[in-house]
Amino acid sequence: MYHTDLTETDWRYITKVLNLQERKRKYDLRLIWNAIFYLVKTGCQWRMLPLDFPKWQLVYYYYRKWASQLDFDLLLEKLRGHVRVKRGQSMEPSVGIMDSQSVRCGNNASLNGIDGNKKVKGIKRHVIVDKNGFLIAVMVTIANVHDSKAAYLLMRVLKEMCSSVKNILADGGYRGELVDNIRKKFGYVIQVVISAYKEQGFRPIQKRWIVERTFSWMDYNRRLCRNYELTFDSAEEMVKLAAIRLLLRKI
């Protein structure tokens, strides 16, 4: 037993949402999920998975299969809606909060760039979360891509998800013509919130700083403290898995 293992309630929920068929298998699919969550939390290599789990090749096979079938996206959407309803909120969020996080590379073989502002060599995670800090959309680029340029691609991801989000809060990095262009092209209203910390000192901005808490939740998972993924797709899936594990603990 590991701390990351699924509870009986967690597993029943996943089975119901993904409609996993029960049949005779050499390894239970629950063990596969446990292995994936163990890897995300501990940050170990695929080949270094403990012998308690199935062979790493099998775990990786299912990881790629479920990612390509968008099962992680479906599970994340259902979990977020379930937890929101449990909190007395509407299932679909109407307000999103957008920001980016620069992450150092932990694998020199992966694509990376240099964020000159934060002096970070690696990647950037561009995310949109709801007012609770729960992940809605994520996109990964190299670190030297400016937030305003990545915002167009992130809006396209959000549009393809058929999300109900209408208004998006963002920091000063997204100001300028970007706001009008996104409203005309995608129909989203971006509200830029500027901090006055130079005059008032540091003060967390209500709602806008919720996304910073989301980034701290991500860093609880050692797989996300550095970027160890060779592809951007895999880097995005790891973020989704961390968000799924967080929401499972709230149902």
Secondary structure as the mmCIF struct_conf table of DSSP 4:
data_model
#
loop_
_struct_conf.conf_type_id
_struct_conf.id
_struct_conf.beg_label_comp_id
_struct_conf.beg_label_asym_id
_struct_conf.beg_label_seq_id
_struct_conf.end_label_comp_id
_struct_conf.end_label_asym_id
_struct_conf.end_label_seq_id
TURN_TY1_P TURN_TY1_P1 HIS A 3 THR A 4
HELX_LH_PP_P HELX_LH_PP_P1 ASP A 5 THR A 7
HELX_RH_AL_P HELX_RH_AL_P1 GLU A 8 LEU A 18
TURN_TY1_P TURN_TY1_P2 ASN A 19 ASN A 19
HELX_LH_PP_P HELX_LH_PP_P2 LEU A 20 GLU A 22
BEND BEND1 LYS A 26 TYR A 27
HELX_RH_AL_P HELX_RH_AL_P2 LEU A 29 THR A 42
HELX_RH_3T_P HELX_RH_3T_P1 TRP A 46 MET A 48
TURN_TY1_P TURN_TY1_P3 LEU A 51 ASP A 52
BEND BEND2 PHE A 53 PHE A 53
HELX_LH_PP_P HELX_LH_PP_P3 PRO A 54 LYS A 55
HELX_RH_AL_P HELX_RH_AL_P3 TRP A 56 SER A 68
TURN_TY1_P TURN_TY1_P4 GLN A 69 LEU A 70
HELX_RH_AL_P HELX_RH_AL_P4 ASP A 71 LYS A 86
TURN_TY1_P TURN_TY1_P5 ARG A 87 GLY A 88
BEND BEND3 GLN A 89 GLN A 89
BEND BEND4 MET A 91 GLU A 92
BEND BEND5 SER A 94 SER A 94
STRN STRN1 VAL A 95 ARG A 104
STRN STRN2 CYS A 105 CYS A 105
BEND BEND6 GLY A 106 GLY A 106
TURN_TY1_P TURN_TY1_P6 ASN A 108 ALA A 109
BEND BEND7 SER A 110 SER A 110
STRN STRN3 GLY A 113 ASP A 115
TURN_TY1_P TURN_TY1_P7 GLY A 116 LYS A 119
STRN STRN4 VAL A 120 VAL A 129
TURN_TY1_P TURN_TY1_P8 LYS A 131 ASN A 132
STRN STRN5 LEU A 135 ILE A 142
TURN_TY1_P TURN_TY1_P9 ALA A 143 ASN A 144
BEND BEND8 VAL A 145 VAL A 145
HELX_RH_AL_P HELX_RH_AL_P5 ASP A 147 GLU A 160
TURN_TY1_P TURN_TY1_P10 MET A 161 CYS A 162
STRN STRN6 ASN A 167 ALA A 170
HELX_RH_3T_P HELX_RH_3T_P2 GLY A 172 TYR A 174
BEND BEND9 GLY A 176 GLY A 176
HELX_RH_AL_P HELX_RH_AL_P6 GLU A 177 LYS A 185
TURN_TY1_P TURN_TY1_P11 PHE A 186 PHE A 186
STRN STRN7 VAL A 189 VAL A 192
HELX_RH_AL_P HELX_RH_AL_P7 TYR A 197 GLN A 200
HELX_LH_PP_P HELX_LH_PP_P4 PRO A 204 ILE A 205
TURN_TY1_P TURN_TY1_P12 GLN A 206 TRP A 209
HELX_RH_AL_P HELX_RH_AL_P8 ILE A 210 ASP A 219
TURN_TY1_P TURN_TY1_P13 TYR A 220 TYR A 220
BEND BEND10 ASN A 221 ASN A 221
HELX_RH_AL_P HELX_RH_AL_P9 ARG A 222 CYS A 225
TURN_TY1_P TURN_TY1_P14 ARG A 226 ARG A 226
STRN STRN8 ASN A 227 ASN A 227
BEND BEND11 LEU A 230 THR A 231
HELX_RH_AL_P HELX_RH_AL_P10 PHE A 232 LEU A 248
TURN_TY1_P TURN_TY1_P15 ARG A 249 LYS A 250
#
